[in-house]
Amino acid sequence: MKKLLLTLCAFALIISCSTSRQIEKAVNTGNYDVAMSNAINKLRTNKNTKRKAQFTIMLQEAYHKANQRDLENIKFLKTTNNPEDLIKIYDLYVNVDNRQERVKPLLPLYVDGREVSFSMKNYANDIANAIDKASSHMYNNAVALLNSNSNNKLDYRLAYDQLNEIESINPNYKDVRQLTEVAYQKGVDFVLVEMTNDTQKVIPTQLETDLLNFSTYGLNNLWAVYHNNADNKVTYDYKMQVNLREINISPEQVQERQIIKEKEIKDGKKLLLDDQGNKVKDSLGNAIEVDNLKTIRCEYYEFKQFKAAQVTGNVEYYDLNTKQLADAFPVSSEFVFEHIYANANGDRRALENSLLAFLDRRAVPFPTEEQMIYDSGENLKAQIKTIVNSYVMR
């Protein structure tokens, strides 16, 4: 028991030393908030014991240096008088205030019986002023962008981002929520989707519906809205043309093969005879019996039904403002129907297990041409989804 306690103490000491080195390294490299997090974790229990003193000292150092750095940055940014820095000033004040709130639950902290000092200040007014100034500046910027006559969607998207930033720091400021919707509607690209069939084959109605049903694609592009039915109230920026160029369907094929299998199996017992045909006996005079082996044979006939379909085409994006082709991507999909069945003559015990499963099968009807085309479309849909999710129009 004593040995176990010594081992546990040694292990705890190693862990403690490792953590202190990590905190020290974080402080020395300027990662003050990381150092604070590690020190706070160590001080959650038994915070004022002698072995925790090093973590208290490190926490004080990281806290002081982090706040000093942020407050000096705030002072510098205020002197530059650059409105673009107002949100940075707000973020820095929030950082300082958050550090205070993280340390407060641990206070008071002691080292050698003396309370360790952590400077505290109420930054509520500073944060409120920073919020007000940053909100006012970003609001004026966003309104100016929305009222510009440039019709530049990237400007409207910038306005949208600034309005969202205001909402995150100053909820329900002025008419920000209404303007955010205006900015989105101005900044979004509307895309009309159409399909062209140049394959000289009939495309299943369900396949066309599935390919153009963008609500099932799980799109993650904020700035693109796809319509497969034109809305007269919408001015479209792009047209996405899904062109099916060629569909190849192979003939229905049945491939055959014959395999003859032979195998030796046990078939009861027989007397062991010598070269003269006499019974061989053991030391007690009893006749010796051995396995009677016989060769079995099976003729295996396998049939493989095969049919394949391939659909090729491309996806084209047209800029409806310039009437020019903006981009094109090839798409290709293949579906293979394959069914194996078999029958056998002879002793089936001669066959491997991998062949036996096919003996329970029978021929099945080949899928229709329409079904083959539809099944090919599943992979086609996945390719179109990849294109839509990755394509950046502007």
N, C-alpha and C positions, 0 to 999 in steps of 0.2 A: 504493500500500500504506500509506504514511504517513497519507494522508488518511482511509483506512478505519479505521485504528487510532484516530485522533483522534475520528472519528465514534462508534466503539464506546465510547470512554472517556467522551465527553460523554453518551451514552445511559445508561451505567451510573451516572454521577453524578446524572442526572435521576431515575432509579429510586430511588437511594439517598436522595436528598433527599425524594422523595415518601413513602417508607416511614418515614423519621424523623419527618416531619410527622404521619403517621397514628398512630405510637406516642405522640408527644407529646400529640396530641389525646385519645387513649384514656386516658392518665395523667391529664390535666387534667379529664376528665369522670368519673373514678372507675372506668373500665373497665380495671382493673389486669390482670386475667387475659388480656384481649385484647392489651393492650400487651406483656405477657410473651411470649405466643405469637409475636407478630410479631418481637420482639427476638431470641428464641431461634432462630427461623428464619434470621435474618440472621447469627447467630454460629455456625452449624453448621460453617462453613468459614472458615479464616483468622481465627479469633476474636480473636487478639491483635495484629492489624495496626492501624496508626494510624487508618485510615479506618473501622475497626469500633469505635473507642473510644466513639463517641457511643451505640452500641447497648448496650454494656456498662453505661454510666452509666444509661441509661434502664431497662434490665433491673433494675439494683440498686434504682432508685427505685420502680418498679412492684412489685417483690417486697417491699420493706420496707413500703410503704403498704398493700398487700393483706393481708399478715400482721398488721400493726398493727390494721387495721380488724377483721379476724376475731377476733383475740385480745381486743380490747376488747369486741366483741359477746359473746364467751364469758364474759368477766368479768361483764358486765352481766346476762346470762341466769342465771348462777349465783346472783346476789344476789336475783333475783326469786323463786327457789325454786318455780317453776311446773313441775310434772312434764311438762306438755305441751311444754315447751321442750327436753326431754332429747334428742330426735332432732335438733333444730336444733343443739345443742351438739356432738353427734356429727358432723354434716355439716360444721360449721365446723372442727373438728379435722382431719377428713379433707382439707378444702381446704388447710389450712396444710401438712399432711404431703405432699400431692401436689405442692405448689409446690416444696418442698425436693427431691423426687425428680426433678422436671423440670429443676432447675438443676444438680444434682450432676454429671451427665455433662459439663457445660461447664467445671467448675472444674478448675484455678484460672484466673481471668480477670485480665488486667493492663491497666492504663491508664498510659501513660508509665513503664513499668517497675515500677509499684507494684501489688501484688495488691489486688484489689477485694474487700471484705468482704461476705459473705452470712451472716447469723446462722443457725445450725442448732441444732436441738434434737431429741432423741428423744421423740416424742409417742406411742410405743407404749402406755405405761401409761395416758396420758390417753384415748386412743382406746378401749382395752380397758375402762376404767372407764365411759366414755360408753356403750359398747355394752351393758355389763351393766345399767346403770341404765335406759337406754331400753328394753331388752328386757324387763326386769322390769316396768316401768310399763305398757308396751303389752300384755304378756301378762296382767297382772291386769285391765286394762280389757277385753280381749277375752273373758276367762273370765267376767267379770261380765255382759257383754252376752249371752253365750251362755246363762248361767244365769238370766237374767231371764225373768219370766213374761209379758212384754208381747206375745210373738209378733209383734214388729215386725220385718219382714224387712229394713228399712233398718238396724236395729241389728245384725242378723246380718251384713249386708254390710260394715258398718263394722268389725266384729270380723274379718271375712275380710281386709279391707285391712290392718288392724294386724298380723295374724298373718303376712301376706305381707311386710310391712315388716320384721318380726323375722327372717324367713327370709333376706331379702336382706342384712341386716347381721350376722346371727348364725345361720348355717345349723345346722339340727338342734337348736335350743334346746328343751329339755324335750320336751313332746309337741305342739309347734307344728304339725307336719305332719298329725297325726291331727285336731287341732282345726280346722285349715284346711278339711279335708273336711267336718267337722261343720258349720262355719259356712256353707260353700257349700250344702250340702243344706238347711239351714234358711233361707237367704237367697234361694234360687232360686225363681222363679215357674214352676209347671208349668201348661202350657196344653194343653187337649184340643181337637183340631181336628176339625170335622165339616163335611160338605158337604150342602147342601139343594138339590134340583133342583125348581124351581117353573116350569119352562119348558114343560112338557107335551111335551117331546121327550126321546129317549133320549140320555143322555150316554155317550160311548164309555168303556168300562171303563179303557182305557189313559190317557185324559185325566184321569179321576178319580184314578187311581193317581199320575200325574205331579204333579197339583196338590197332593196331600196328602203327597207324598214329600219331607219337609222336609230329609232328609239331602243332597239335591242342591241346596239353596238357598244354600249357603255362608253360613250365618247367622253374624253377628259379635256377637251379644248374649249376653254372659256370663251374664246373670241371667234368661234365659228358655229353657225347654226345652219343645219342642213334641212332642206325641204324637198320631199319627193313629189309634192303637188304644189304648183305655183300659187302663191297668194297675191292677188292683185293689189293689196295694200303694201306690199313689200318691194323695195327696190333691191334687186339682187346684184351682188358684187362679183360673184363667180358662178360659173356653171361647171359642175362635175359630170363628165360624160363617161358612163361605164359601157365600153364597147366590147361586145362578144364577137370575135372575128371568125373563129373556126371551132367546130365540134367534130371530133373524130370518134366513131364508135366501131369497135372491131366486130367481126362476125361472131356468132355463137360457135364456140368450139368445145369439142369433147375429146380430150387426150386420153389414150388408153396405154396401159402397160401391164405385162404379165410377169409375175415372179413365182418361181418354183422354190419352195423351201423344204428342206429335209432336216430331221432332227432325231437323235437317239434318245429314247426314253426307257425308263424301267417298266417291265411288264411281268411282274411277279418274280418268282424264284425258280432256279433250276439247279440240278446236281452238278457239282464240279467234276469233270472227267479228265483223266490223263490222256496222253497221246494215243494210248491203245484203246480208249473208250471205256476204261474202268473207272468206277467211283473212287474219288479221293476221300480218304477218311482222316479224322483228327486223331490225336493221341489216345483218345478214349474209344476209338473205333467207330465213331459216328460219322455218317456221310456228311460232307461239307456242302452247304448250299450257297450259291452266289446269285446276284441280281441277274435277271434275264433281260437283256437289252434288245430293243428292236428299233428299227428305223421307220419313222413315220414321214409321210409326204403330203404336201398341200399345194395346190395350184391357186395362186392369188391373182385376181383380176381387178385392177384399180382403174377408175374413171374420174377424170378431172374436168369439171365444167368451168369454162373460162370465158369472160367477156370484159372488155375494158372501154372506158370512155375518157376522152381528154377534151377539156375546154380551154381555149386560149383567147386572149384579148388584151385590152389595156384600159387604164383609167386616165382620163385627160382632164386637166383643169384649164378652163378658159377665163381670162380676165374680161369681164363684160364691159368694163370701162374703155379698155384699149382694143377690144375685139381680137385679142391675140391669144395664141396658145401659151399658157404659163408654164405647164409642166405635164409630163406623161410618164406613166409607170406600167410596165408589162405585168400581166397576171396570167397564171396558168394553173390548172387543177386537173387531177386525174383520179378516177375511181375505178377500182378493179373488183369485179365479182369473181369469186372462185369458190367452188364447192367440190369436195372429194367424197366419193362413195365407192364401195367395193363389194364383191362377192367372192366366194371361194369354193373349190371342190377338193375334197380330201379331209385329212385330219387337221383341224384348226389349231391343235396344240403345237404344230410345227411353226406357227407364226409368232413374231415378236408382238409384245403388248402394243407397240406404237401402231401396228397395222390393224389390230383387232377392233379398235374403235370405229374404223371406217366401214366395218361389216354391218353395223347397225343402221347405216344410213342408206337412203335411196335417192334417186335423181329428183331434182327440184326444178320447177319452171324457171327459165331464164328471166331476169328482170327486163321489163319493157325498155324501149329506147328513152321514153319520157322519164322513167325512174332512174335510169343511169345518168341522164343529164342532171336531174335534181340532186342525186347523191354527190355528183361532182361539184355541185354548187356550195356544199358545206365548207370545203377548203377555200373556195373562191371568196366566200363571205369573210373568212378569217384574214385573208390577204387584203381585202378592201378595208377592213377595220384597222389593220396595221398602217395602211397608207393614210387613212383619214386622221388617225391619232398622231401620226408623226409629221404630217405635212404642215408647214408654216407658210401661210399665204403672204404675209408681209412682215 
